């Protein structure tokens, strides 16, 4: 296996909230065949961090989430919380796991359900509970019963209950996925508030890229049960070296090749044609006039086909798909200038 591409130095295990060290996890099916979910996974998560774990289906994300929550144990390697191997109920204290299908006990009013795990002895417990209910738009429903709510409202109640416990580590396994836009906005606001005001560390295991770009300062990319890339979210997306990461990065911005061009792509240059190149910007490069500078220096224009600019993990991040000359030496010259400017560069193909 090639070593994963890591864009930032991780903290030492002793100073980490959560650490995976060479973790392997396998399951046996009914046919008796071993299926490896995680193989040699290592990463660390700092106290109070929001770390996203992304990957395609069957990449091992859910197995990782259950190990992180102490619900299962690795076949080999170590999962550590606060530098100590996680095992038993006491070791899992301060960890809350929440999946998309989680449902709390339902035969009580919503406010009672949410308050059940709250730290009632704290003088500001009531204020924090009120803030959570308001952020998740549950205030008017406080006296209603769980069974009376829509699916979206039930998921908000489950999240409010988890956050009311003020865990040190909240493991979200797909819990932000498949929500309508208004509910998703409320959920993201509540998670951001809990991280900022309470200091909850959040392990966001998901394929929901809106949640990743809005919340996660760092990202771990899984493929085939292995870590293939890791680092600051915007930097990983802008300079991804793996096909899986590039697909997720494209989904994060929505900057895709128009269908009328996608159907005309060729793997080889066309005479007097154009090269279609995806450029990814992060940090200071996202706001510099790179295209203007390159065009002025090289003496020819680079056309914009599609683009999007936003943020990922709190850092500026954007993507442009541009059309540049495909003939040499112009093509090599423009690619070199883009790379020298600190942009992520990916050749999509050529068109006539």
N, C-alpha and C positions, 0 to 999 in steps of 0.2 A: 504493500500500500504506500502511496505517496504521502509524505507528511502534510498535514492540513496547513492551509495558508492562514497564518495568524498575523493580524495587523497591529496588535497592541500587546504589550507585556502584561500577563495576568498577575494578580496579587499572589503572594505566598500563601500556601494552604493555611498556615497558622493565623493569618489575618482575614481569612475568607469566611463568609456565611455558609456557603455551600461549595463543595469540591467533589468532582468525579476524578478518580485516578485509575486509568487503565481498566475501565469497567467493561465486563462482558456479561451479557444477559441472553439466555436462550430458553426456548420453550419446546416442549415435546407435544406434537399433535396426537390425535387418536390413532394415527397410523404408526406411531412410535418414532417418527422422523424428527430429528432436532432441527429447529428453525432459529437461527441466530438473529436477535433483534438489535443488539448493541455489541460492538466488537472493538475493544481498545479505546473506549471513549474517555477523554480527559478534558476538563475545563474547570474554571473556577468562577464564583460569583461573589462579589463584595457585599458587605452589609449595606442595606438600603438601596441596592441597585435594582434596576428593571432590565432583565436580560431576556431576550427572545430566543427561542429555539425553533427553527423552521426547517422544513424538508418536505419532500413529496410523500405521498401515501406509502406506507410500509418502510419508511426511513428509520423507524425506531423511536419516533417522538413520544408516543404514549407510554412505551416502556420506560423511557427516560423520566417522564413525569411521575410515574408511579414509584420509581426508585428514589427520585428526589424527595417525594413525600414520605418515604419510609414504609410504603404499603407493600413493597416487594423488596427482595434483597438480590444483589448481583451474584452470579455464579463465581466470578472472580473479580479482583480489583476492589476498590473501596469507594463508598459514598460517605462523605464526612459532613457533619454539621458543626460549625464552630471548631473545626480541626479534629473532632472525635468521630470515629466510625458510627454511623447511624444504625441502631438496632434497638428494638423494644420501644414501648410507649414513652418512657422517660426521655429517650434520645430524640423522639419526634416532638417533644413539647415545643410549642411555638410555631409549629408547621401546620398549615391548613391546605387541603387539596380540594379543588373544585373543578368538576368537569361540566360539559354542556348539559348532561342529563341529571345532574345532582338535584335532589329535591329534599328540603328539610321537612321535619314533622309538620303536618298540615292542619291539625285539629285545634288551632288557636288563632287569635287575631294576628295579623302580620307583624305589628309592632312587638308583640310578645315573642314571636319567632325570632325576629332580628335581634332583640335585646338579650336573648337567652345566653349567648356566649360573650356578651359585653363585659368589660372589666368594671363592674358596678361600684367597686370601692373607690375608684378614681373620682376626684371632685368634678372633672369635666366630662364624665361618662355620658351624662344626659345631653350635653351640648354636641358631642361628637355623634351620638346616635341621631339627633335631630338633623345634623348636617348630612349624614349619610342618607337618611330617608329623603331629604330634600334633593340632594344631588341625583339620586336614582329615581326621582319623581314618584316616590311612594308615600309621601306625606298625606295626601288626601285618602289613601287606601289603608291607613294604619289600623282601622277598626274592622276591616274586611278580613275574611278567611281565605287562606291560601287556595283552596279548591275553587274559589269564585273568580280567580284571576286568569288572564290570558297566559299563554306560554312565555311571552316576552316579559311580562310582569313577574311571573314565577322565577325566571332566571335572575331578575334584578333582586328579588327577595333573597335568593340563595347567595348572591354576591354580597348584599348588605349584611347578611348574617355572618358570612366569612370575615368581612372587613371589621365588623363590630368586635370580633375577638381580638383585634389588634395583633395579628400574628407577626412574628419576625420574618417568616417566609410564607408567601402565598403562592401555591403552585396552581396555575390555571391551565387545564388541559382542554383546549378548544372552547373554553367558556365564553370567549368574545365572538365566536363565529356565528354566522347565519342570523344576525339580528337586523331588524329594520334600521334605517339610518338614524332616526331620532333616538331610539333606544340605545343604539351603539354609541352615539355621542354622549349620552348620559352615563353609560358604563365606563367609557374612557375617562370622562371627567372625574368620576368617583375613584377610579384606580389612581389617577394622577394625584388627586387630593390625599388619598390614603398614603401614598408614597411620600409626598411632600410634608404632610402635617403629622403623620403618625410614624413615619419611617419604615413602613412595610416594604420588605424586599419582595419583588415579584418575578417569578419565573414564568414567562409567557410562552407556553408551548402551543403553537398555532400555525395555520396557513392564512390567517387574516392579516393581510399586509397593511391595512389601514391602522390596525392596533399596533403593529410593529413600528411603523414609521412615526406614529403619534407618541408612543410611550418608551420604546426600548432604546437605551443609549448604546447597548452592545448586542450583538447577535451571534449565535452559534448555528452553523448550517450543517445539517445531517444529510447523508446520502448513503444508502445501503448499510445503515447501522454504524457509520463512522463519521467523525467530525472532519469536514472537508475545508471549512473556512471559519474564522472566528475573528472578531474585532469590533471596533466602533461601527455602528450601523451604517452611517452614510459612507464611510470609507470602504467597508466590505462591498456595499452595493455599487459604488463607483468604480472599484478596481477589482471586481470579482474575477477569479481565475477558473471558476467551475461553472459548467452549464446549468446546474440546478440553481445556483445563486443568481445567474444572469436572468433566468426565467422569473424568479421572485422579484428581482430588482425591476424588471420591466413591468411587472404587475403593480409594483409600488407606485410607479409614476403614471401609468396609463399611457405612456408615450410609445405607441406601436406603429409599425409600418402600415400605411393605408393598403387595403386589399388590392386595389388596382395596380399597385407596385409590387406587392408581395407575390402576386401571381406571375410576375415577369422576371423575377430574380434569376440570375445565372451565377454559377460558381466561377466562371471565367470572364475576364474583361472583354467588353465589346468595343470595336473600333469607334473612337470618338464618343464613347459612352460615359456613364457616370458610375462611380462607386458609392454605394449607400453605406454610411458609417454611423454607428450609434456612439455618441459621445456622452459620457457621464461626468458630471461636475459635483464636487463636494467641497465644503468649507469655502475659503476665499476664492477658489477658482469658479465657484458658482455665480459670482457677481462681477467677474472681470470680462471685458469685451474681447474674448479670445478670438471669435470668428472675424471680427473687424481687424484685429492685429495680424492674424494669419493672412487674410486677403490682401492687406496692405503690403505685407512683407513679400509675399509670393507673386503678387500681381495678377491674381485671378480670384473670382468670387466663389464662395462655398454657399450653396443654397440650403435653406432650412425646409425639411419635409414635414417634420412633426416635432413636438417638444412639450415639456412640462417642467415646471420649477416649483419646488416646495421645500419640505424639510424632512429629515430622517433622524430620529434620536436627538432632536434639538439643534441639529446642524443643517445648514443649507444644502440641498441636494436636488439635482435636476438632470434631465436627460434631453438631448437633442438628437434627432436623426437627420443627417445632412447628406447632401449630394455633392461629391467632389469629383474632379477629373479622374478617370480611371487609367489614362495613358501615363506611361513613365516618361520622364522622371517626376511628373507632377504628383502622382498618387503617393509615392514614397515620401516625397518632400512634405506633403500636407499631413500625413500620418505622423511623421517625426515631429513636426511642429506642435501637433495636438498633444503628443506624449510629453514633449518637453514642457508644455504648459500645465502639466499635472492632471490631465484628463484621462479617464478610462476610455479606451478606444476598442471598439469591436466592429469588424467588417461583417456586414450583413449579406453582401453580395453585389452583383453588378447588373446594370440595366443599359439598354441601348439608348 
